[in-house]
Amino acid sequence: MKRVLPIFLILAVFTMISACGPGPDPDPTPAELQTIKLAGENGTKTWTVSDVLFDGIEDRTADWTGFTLTLTSSETASNGYTTTGGLSGGPWPGSGTWEFGGTADNPNINLVVRDDALEIAINASDNQLTMTFTFDNTIHNSGRTEVVNGEYRFTFTN
């Protein structure tokens, strides 16, 4: 009996150690969860415009019929976006990159900054995305600029 107890203890310890795996994955960070809402589980998500409000009062949805925004995310490269159906000279370039505002250690998941430095306040769920920003196209100094410059609120669905 005295010899069986140490062997039993050794086997029990060995069994407990071998049953331990690497452990569960850590919980996703708020930034990771927000990225999934924006760019989907597989890293690419296309949003279709459903409503466009200009300067808080003017409905410009008809100007943006067929406009889509595809957001991509990557662990090894910059997050990106592409658009289709946008207005020439308008607030949406055909493509670019984006990141969260704030810092790498403390990202602001309710603010997206495009590679052209435009800051966009966002409100995202799995199937709706609202983006609000002020566009100021200082490159073109024409009557068209006044028509395009201002605050936009884009609402997208997925």
N, C-alpha and C positions, 0 to 999 in steps of 0.2 A: 504494500500500500504506500510505503514511503517513497518508493521509486516511481510509482504511477503519478503521484501528485505533481512533482516537478515536470514530468513529461507533459502532463495535461496542461499545466500553466504555460509551458513553452508553446504548445500547439495553439492554445487560446490566444496568446499574444501575437503569434505569427498570423493567425486567422484574422484578427482585428486589424493588423497592419496591412495585410494584403487586400483587405476589403476596402481600405481607404483609397479613394481615387484622388484625382486632382481637385475635387470639390466643384461645387456649382459655379457657373459663370457669374461674375459680379453683376449686380443690377445695372441696367443702362443709365447713363447720366441724363439729366434733362436735355442737354444738347443732342445727345444721340436719339432720344425719343422724338424731339422736334424735327431732327433731320429725317427720320423715318416718316413723319407726317408729311413733310415737304417733298421728299424725293422717293418715298416708297421703300418697302422692304428690300427690293432688289436693286435700289439705287437709281431708278429712273421713274418719274411720274409726270404725266401730262395733265395739265389743268386747262379747262376751257372757260373762257370768260362768260359770266352770266349777267354782270352789271358793272357799269362804269359811271362814276359820279365825278364831275369836274367842279372844282371850287365850292364843294359842299352843296350845290343846288342844281347844277345843270346835268341832266341825264344824257350821257354820250354813248350809251350802250350800242346804238345803231351804227356808230362809227367803228366799232370794234367787233362786228359780227364775224365770226370765224377765227378770232384771235385765240391762239393757244400759247401756253408757256410750259415748257418741259424743263423740269428741274432734275439735276443729277447730283449724286454724291459719291465720293470715293475716299477710301482710307489712305490711298497712296498718291492722289493728285488733288488738284483744286476742285471744289464743287463748281458745277457749271449750269448754264441755262441756254436754251434756244427758244426762239419765238417764231411763229408763223402768223401771217395775216395782220401784221402791225402796220402802222402808218409811217410813211417815210418822213424823217425829221421829227418823229414823235418821241415819246418817253421810253420806248422799248427798242434797244438795238437788237439785231438779229441773233446775237449770241454774246456770251461773256461768262464771267465767273462771279461767285458770290461766297460770302462767309457771314457768320454771325458777328454782330457788333460786340463791343466790350473787348475783353482780352482773352487769350488762349486759356488762362487759368480761371477766368470768370466771364464766360460768354453771356451776352444778352440775347437770349433765344427769341425775343420778341422784336428783334431788329436785324434786318439783313442789310449788308453793305455790298453793293455791286463793285466790280473792278473799275468802274468810272466814278467811284466815290459816292454814288447816290445812296442815301440811307432810306430804307423802306421799313416802316413799322408793319409788323405782320400779326395776324391772328389766325391760327391754323387748327383745323380738326382733321380727322381722317379724310373727309370728303368735301370740305369747304376751306378756302383760303382767301383772306382779305388782306390786301396790300395797300398801304396809304403812304404817299410821298409827295413832295413838292418838286416839280420838274422846272428847271430854268435853263433853257437852251440858249446859252450866251454866244454860241458859234454863229448863229444866223440872226442878223439884226434887220428883220423885215416884219411886215404885217403878220406873216404866218407865225412868227415867234410869239406874238401876243395871244394868238389863238391857241397855241400849244402850251405855253408856260402857265403853270398854276398847280393847284393841289389836285391830285388824282386819288380816287379810291376804286381799286379794281377788286371785284369779287369773282372768284373762280370756283368751279365745282369739278369734281373728279368722278 
